[in-house]
Amino acid sequence: MNRFINIFRNKNYRNLFFASFASQLGTVTSATAFTFYFLDHYGSKPSYATIAEMMYTLPSVFVFFIVGVLADNRNQKKITMYSDCLNACLCLFLLFAVRLNTVYAIFPILFMITATSKFFTPAQIGLIQGILSNADYAVAGGLNQMLTSIFLLFGTAFGAFFYLQFGISGAILINCVSFLISAFLIFHCQFDPDTVLPKSASNKSGVSLSFVFSEFKQGCVYILHHRLLKYLMIGTFILGFVNGGLSIMPVYLLKYKLAADHYQQAASVSGIMLGIGILTGSFIASLLANKMKLYKLMIFGFFLASICLSIEFFAENVLFFLTFYFLTGFSIPIVSVPFYGWLPQIVNSAFMGRVQALLDPVGNFAQFLLFVILAFTFPKYISVEIPFLWLGGCLLAVGILYKIILPKAEKALTVK
């Protein structure tokens, strides 16, 4: 508990933490509201809701090669601030598109907002790596998962509340304000020059296309020669596939099977249950991370999550679904806390932005792949329950794989 208190005494970390909270809470609120918006206005075309989810994942495929390069070579504080401010402006354009009811204008704006957001995370993680010690990384990973649980907990509920009370416009305005709050908090951070620009504080040259691809190539070579990172990439892909399913399938299950007449309210409750589960799991995982090897904790999390997700296939009522949805949320941090607590310990700070930027599109590509599969198969070819078996099976497979290879990889890393 003392480590939690000490880490929050760091003003810079505290501001970055709450900036991330504000930004992500607004984004989740807006994303949830858009899911309801498309299902309500275009219920006969569930693919619209799936396409909207694609707009939250696909952009990383187009910008991943540059976001990490910028994070490693340019002022990371400015990158995070500019990302927030630009997204606030894009939210106003999105509000205008919604008011005109132009569906096909909404999708590209959602795409641009997500693309701009992708510049935020690698730079923010680089800043955090520069202001914390190695001993604090696991604690910070646990706090990040608690943050995830909090905005899931309130984001889904707020998204449903504001959508039902004020429509989609209210949710978009919340997202706009949240970006501005995030930028304001980061503006008041005071970083050392080496933290803001870890690779070379004297690097003033422009970012040419050849420079971007040269730096990106170096990042790829670094990962390919880092045995452990290659294995973690596999886990990132599977987690992306699962996250894609969790972002849309619970709502589909509630609307088309368990709670057709009140699925918005049921989805709000499910978001709360998932958030409580992640919050509880984050606290437990943060404690366990200091008492056992991180890879063992991660493997246990994969097995637990696979069981909980697979059992949701058998849900015949909302209470049964919510129970195992809570347990699914509980298991998520047991995977992600050791994952993100381990990452800063094994990655050279000069490559952290590029590594994070490469992990991001791997996970998002997996989400996009799932959305494409669902768009072409649901509800015509598969039932609403089947994807839960897919997700559970994927987690089980990667858990078995990690059980076989991670002990040897971790031992080799320790010896080296």
Disulfide bonds with the S-S distance in Angstrom:
none
